[in-house]
Amino acid sequence: MDIKAFKMDGLGNDFVIIDQRSQDFNLNKDQIIKVCDRNFIGCDQLILIKKNKEIDADVEFYNSDGSVSGACGNGTRCVADLLSKESGKKEITLLTASGSLKSKILGNNLVETEIGVPKVNWQEIPLSKQLDSQDLKIEIVDRKNTKHTGGTAINVGNPHIIFFVDNIEAFDLQSIGPKIENHPLFPEKCNVTLAKVVNRNLIKVKVWERGAGLTKACGTAACATAAAANINNLVEKTTDIAFALGNLTISIDERNSIHMKGPVSDIKNIDIKL
Ligand SMILES: N[C@@H](CCC[C@H](N)C(=O)O)C(=O)O
């Protein structure tokens, strides 16, 4: 099978995007895993664009382990940019598994997406039992074997847990990430973020993504971190979330809806032979 696709990224969080409005075929889980494999094409998520008669398009997100995700913040911004460059429209609406998301194309590869109102109720995250999602009291251990207890859980279309710590570099996220992702408290697993509040407008993070592992950035993790930091009264309504390659600006409006603004890469055409 010969597939025409695009490669894009948001701050290094990279995607293979396949436009199925013009190419009609189904990919099975093994083929998705193969495309995402860094020894083949390689990406954190594979994204399918599908026809929608009423809005710009439907999008489906698949992690590199072949699992489905209800949301992908950076992926949504990339697809919005791609469709805007195709149509010339400056506002793009995409239907995802977690709802319809509006993006504004601000020029110079800058895209802002409204992710919506976060869910903090234990059933909505979901957690496997009733607990205070603001402080799950989960223990993580740093490289010096010092124990830290905490974790705020939140769902922004997908489940996240954020640990606010003094030094994100003091932890081995490669080893902590999979343990927390698969913790029995999370029946649908979760994305794991270590966050250091630098000041009331800046948080530095490192993210372990459910189904994809360590990533250079994660849009929904940025949204979840800003929302969790607001719940814990650590930051202002607008805050920057700093990843290794740059920042996303997250704002929470008067309706408690989260807006995520940041850069997307240029679009690269690729051919996939499966
Ligand atoms: N990279 C994404 C998040 C992708 C989905 C996540 N791994 C999940 O399974 O929930 C983003 O930018 O939000």
The ligand as an SDF file (V2000), in Angstrom:
LIG
                    3D

 13 12  0  0  0  0  0  0  0  0999 V2000
    0.6130   14.4610   22.2970 N   0  0  0  0  0  0  0  0  0  0  0  0
   -0.7070   14.6740   22.6870 C   0  0  0  0  0  0  0  0  0  0  0  0
   -1.3670   13.7130   23.6010 C   0  0  0  0  0  0  0  0  0  0  0  0
   -1.5480   12.3490   22.9440 C   0  0  0  0  0  0  0  0  0  0  0  0
   -2.4750   11.4230   23.6130 C   0  0  0  0  0  0  0  0  0  0  0  0
   -1.9890   10.8420   24.9080 C   0  0  0  0  0  0  0  0  0  0  0  0
   -0.7720   10.0930   24.7930 N   0  0  0  0  0  0  0  0  0  0  0  0
   -3.1050    9.9660   25.4830 C   0  0  0  0  0  0  0  0  0  0  0  0
   -3.1400    8.7420   25.2300 O   0  0  0  0  0  0  0  0  0  0  0  0
   -3.9470   10.5060   26.1860 O   0  0  0  0  0  0  0  0  0  0  0  0
   -1.0170   16.1210   23.0230 C   0  0  0  0  0  0  0  0  0  0  0  0
   -0.3720   17.0040   22.4410 O   0  0  0  0  0  0  0  0  0  0  0  0
   -1.9470   16.3780   23.7660 O   0  0  0  0  0  0  0  0  0  0  0  0
  1  2  1  0
  2  3  1  0
  2 11  1  0
  3  4  1  0
  4  5  1  0
  5  6  1  0
  6  7  1  0
  6  8  1  0
  8  9  2  0
  8 10  1  0
 11 12  2  0
 11 13  1  0
M  END
$$$$
